[in-house]
Amino acid sequence: MRLRIQGVGKEFAGRDTHRSFAALDDVNLDVREGELLTLVGPSGCGKSTLLDLIAGLAAPTTGRILLDGVPLDGPGLDRGIVLQQYALFPWRTALSNIEFALEGRAATKRERAELARGYLDLVGLGEFGDRYPHELSLGMPQRVAIARSLAADPAVLLLDEPFAALDAGTRESLQVELARVWEKTGTTVLFATRSVDEAVYLGRRVAVMTSRPGRIGRPVEVDLGPREGDLRGGSRFGEYRHEVWRLLRSDVDQKAPVAS
């Protein structure tokens, strides 16, 4: 197993310093090597918190996270993360942003540029290497951010709702692009989203997270084959979508207040 999350809980101090609240409780999840696993849940359920813990940006209150059998105790180059805000360097071109991820390698400037061009081609932006972030159209900066993370050759790529701020058409086109890139690279990917359709379309397994404190049940296995054509309109897509919705709805019903 590439990534293993065992009994992870995370508490934060409340406004009253004598009290705390639990964002995550006893989270258990295995991410297989080379798979694209999506994590879906409502706002505030702890998806971003969990990705922060995996990235090493915070430490769990309980439990542990292992990468290739080794416990994680801080940030590392073996994990890449792409957020909703793409966070490119505005003073660097698209190509130069990707080269930044390669600057720690024992390679010449020319070799780094060639590698960066390869990753830019991978996300379909080979003709835009000389453009600055503000010159890129909607959706392109996120593709550059994904290319930059892939260029660092992480063991696990974490994507925290990277398409949430985009319009529906651009979002769907980037889902297709990400599926294509993943199939080509075989990178282990954990993708967090609030969209059930996005989770089912991208995920080879879908892990459903409950509302706070976040917990994860057994992931839903998704077998849709290559992400080509109008999968979203097919009956099998609808069945998986219904199953994920059922799990989300079950959590809401269990936590709903009982009328007296």
ABEGO torsion letter per residue (X at the ends): XABBBBGBBBBBBBABAABBBBABBGBBBBBBBGBBBBBBBBBGAGAAAAAAAAAGABBBABEBBBBGGBBBAEBBAABBBBBABAGBBAABBAAAAAAAAAAABBBBAAAAAAAAAAAAAAAGAAAAAABBAAABBBGAAAAAAAAAAAAAGBABBBBBGAAAABBAAAAAAAAAAAAAAAAAAGBBBBBBBABAAAAAAABABBBBBBBOBBBBBBBBBBBAEBBBEBAAABAAAAAAAAAAAAAAAAAAAAABBBBX
